Amino acid sequence: MAPSETASQARVGLGMPAWLKSSSDGWTLFFMLALVCLCLVAISENARNNLTILEVAWQQNIQLLLDGLFIGAIFAFAAYGLALVWGVMNVKNLCQGEYVIMGGYISYCMYANGIHPFFGFPVAIVLMFGFGWLMYFLVIKRVIDRDLFTSLLATFGIAIVLQQGLNLIFGPEVQTARSGLPTATITIGGGSFTFAWIKLAAFLMCGADAGRLALVIVLFMKRSRMGQAIRATAQDPRAARVMGIDTGKVYAFTYSLNAAICGAAGVLIAMIWVIQPFYGITHSIRSFVVVTAAGFGNLPGVITAGLGLGVAEQYSGFVLGADFQQATVVGLLLLVLIWRQIVENKYRRVVE
């Protein structure tokens, strides 16, 4: 039987103009980009002045690039755990950012008691691993086999409870854990660049952790029994259970590891920026942008996406203003989701 007209249309070209005319998703992307352009036009005067500064002052570009890479490394670090949970458990963890903020408050508590916040790393990792294990058995275990909407509601509920709990304990004021490291200024080619040593230290730590984490994950997944169980569970949970793998234990370990990674990232964030009980949503969105853009199980992609997001935030904050910096993150998330949906529809075939 000859292919139907619908099937032939589904295979229509790779050219963008023809594709946009035949795809509602393509028009959605078009209108999204048009909306972005209209927003830029509305603030064109301020944006044009800032773009002129970037065109003239090459030093400012280098400064924004360095700052973006420094903070982007932390974004990637915080997204590691979400990629693991999403890929293995198929759980979209909406309380990801709250775990990051909890790690930051652990570091802040040590700083408030006269202990250097760097020592919060091992404490945050251990405490957040245990907290993640507790949350799994109290909530996540009961919704992991349910539909997507149920797991989203459950993790969103955890996020709200954690926000209010942190607000009751620490109050709504912003806090920071001062590292005591100074700010350095270097001169290259007649241009002066400033950076905080704590940002450089965080970048090096995240980069080293990325390399070690990649090596540890490869060895752990290939050599250890738990790693093989995680791989089997990610591929087919039912078959893994038939083979005698305790998938509940695998899920609990995976979710707890995610909480521990978030706690470590929160320690760095508390020393570089500020923390507040309701700031978790911004870190959750950043992690979703990074993981959605990189894909599951793609550790180099997570690193690249995290660095790119950091640079994009710095440039948007400078060109459009600080008020639009967080809006850029949300906009990137929407564009990535729309683009992935378009790509899936583009290669979808009609079953004849």
C-alpha positions, 0 to 999 in steps of 0.5 A: 500500500502506498504511503498516505499523504499524512505520512509523506507530510510527516517526512517533509524536508529538513528545510526550515521555511517549508517545515515552519509552514507545516508545523504548529510547533514551528510556528510556536517557536517563531512566535516565541522568538518574535515575543523576545524581539518585541521585549528587546525593542521595548527596552532597546534604548538601554540595551543598545547603550550596553551593547555599544559598551560591549562593542567598544570595551573588549575588557568588559566581554572578558570580565563577563565571560570569566564571571559566567564560567565561574558561576556556570561551573556551580550550575553544572555541579548542581545539575548532576544530581537532577540528571541522575534522578531524572534518568534513573527514576524518571522523577522530575524533582521540583525540590532540587533548588530547596536541597541546594538552599539547605546545603547553603544554610548548613554552611551558614550555620557553621560560619555563624558558629565561628567555623570556616564555611569550607568545612561545610562540604563534608557535613552538608554531603553527609547530612543531605544524603541522610535527608534525601534517604528520609525523603525517599522513604517518606514521599518519593517511594510512594509516588515513583510508580505513579504518573508524572503529575503525581510525582510533580505534585509530591516534589512540589509539596516537599519544596513548599514545606522546606521553604516554610520550614527554613523560613521559620528557622532562619527568617526571610532575611538573606544570609551569606557565609563569608569565606574571607578570601579577597578579591584579586585584580589582574592586568592583561593587554592594558585591561584590568579584570577583577574576580573574587578568589572564592569564585575561582576556588569554586570553579576549580573545585567544581571542575575537579569534582567534574573530572573526578565525578566522571571517573568515579561514575564510570568506574562505579557504574561498570565495576560495582554491583550497585552501579550495575543495578542502577544501569539495569534499573534505568533500562528496564525496572521490571526486568531488573526486579525479575533478575533479583535487583532491589530497585527500591534500594537503587532508587533510594541511593540515587535520590540520596546521592542527588541530595548530597550533590545539591548540598555540596553545591549549596555550600559554594552558593552560600559563600559566593552569593546569598541564600534565602528560604525562597531562592530555591526555585531559581536553582531548580529552574537552572538545573532543569535548563541544564539537564534538558539541554544536555540530555540524560547520562551526558556528563560532558553535556551537563558541564557545557550547558552549565557553563553556557547558562552562566555566561548567558546569565551574565550577558543578559544581566549586563545588556538587559539589566539585573531585572531580566537576568532570571527572566533569561533563565525561564526564557531559555527553559521554555525555548529548550523545551519547545525546541526538543518537542519540535525535534521529536515531532520532526522525526516522528513517523506515522504508523501505517 
